[in-house]
Amino acid sequence: MMKQIDFVSSPEQEAARTSTTERKPKRRRRGSNGPREGHRRLTADIPADLHKRLKMQALMEECTVTDIIIEASRAWLASR
């Protein structure tokens, strides 16, 4: 197995990084890596221009793209 060479770290930093000291696991921020409770993650490929317009509108309305998509989805389903 070849050893990866890190050209940025000093030998002291490399030694500290590879030491056998136990590291504390990083804490995840709640909600940053998954949907909120009671929600489901949705992934969709949309045209780039539509995405840009959604982001711009969200900025102007001081809300999120998710808020706009939820509102639009509810309105669309209600019209059915």
C-alpha positions as CSV (number, residue, x, y, z in Angstrom):
1,M,0.0,0.0,0.0
2,M,1.4,3.4,-1.0
3,K,1.5,6.2,1.6
4,Q,-0.3,9.4,0.6
5,I,1.9,12.4,0.6
6,D,0.6,15.6,2.0
7,F,2.6,18.5,0.5
8,V,0.9,21.1,2.7
9,S,1.4,19.8,6.2
10,S,4.6,20.1,8.1
11,P,6.2,16.9,9.6
12,E,4.9,17.9,13.0
13,Q,1.4,18.3,11.8
14,E,1.6,15.0,10.0
15,A,2.8,13.3,13.2
16,A,-0.1,14.9,15.2
17,R,-2.6,13.8,12.6
18,T,-1.5,10.2,12.5
19,S,-1.1,9.9,16.3
20,T,-3.1,7.3,18.1
21,T,-4.8,9.9,20.3
22,E,-8.6,9.4,20.4
23,R,-10.5,12.1,18.5
24,K,-13.9,13.4,19.5
25,P,-16.4,12.7,16.7
26,K,-17.8,15.8,15.0
27,R,-21.3,16.7,15.9
28,R,-23.8,17.1,13.1
29,R,-26.0,20.1,13.1
30,R,-29.6,19.0,13.4
31,G,-31.3,19.2,10.1
32,S,-28.3,19.9,8.0
33,N,-27.9,16.3,6.7
34,G,-31.4,15.2,6.5
35,P,-35.0,16.2,6.4
36,R,-36.8,17.7,9.4
37,E,-39.0,15.4,11.5
38,G,-42.3,14.8,9.6
39,H,-40.7,15.7,6.3
40,R,-39.2,13.7,3.4
41,R,-36.3,14.7,1.2
42,L,-37.2,15.3,-2.5
43,T,-34.6,15.5,-5.3
44,A,-35.6,16.7,-8.7
45,D,-33.7,17.8,-11.8
46,I,-35.1,21.1,-13.0
47,P,-33.9,23.5,-15.7
48,A,-31.1,25.8,-14.6
49,D,-33.1,29.0,-15.5
50,L,-36.1,27.8,-13.3
51,H,-33.8,27.1,-10.4
52,K,-32.2,30.6,-10.7
53,R,-35.7,32.2,-10.8
54,L,-36.8,30.2,-7.7
55,K,-33.7,31.3,-5.8
56,M,-34.1,35.0,-6.8
57,Q,-37.8,34.9,-5.8
58,A,-36.9,33.3,-2.5
59,L,-34.4,36.0,-1.8
60,M,-36.8,38.8,-2.7
61,E,-39.6,37.3,-0.5
62,E,-37.1,36.4,2.3
63,C,-38.1,32.7,2.3
64,T,-36.5,29.5,1.1
65,V,-36.9,27.7,-2.2
66,T,-38.4,24.9,-0.2
67,D,-41.1,27.2,1.1
68,I,-41.9,28.2,-2.5
69,I,-42.0,24.6,-3.7
70,I,-44.2,23.5,-0.8
71,E,-46.7,26.4,-1.5
72,A,-46.7,25.7,-5.2
73,S,-47.2,22.0,-4.7
74,R,-50.1,22.5,-2.3
75,A,-51.8,25.0,-4.7
76,W,-51.3,22.6,-7.6
77,L,-52.7,19.6,-5.7
78,A,-55.7,21.7,-4.4
79,S,-56.6,22.5,-8.1
80,R,-56.9,18.8,-8.9
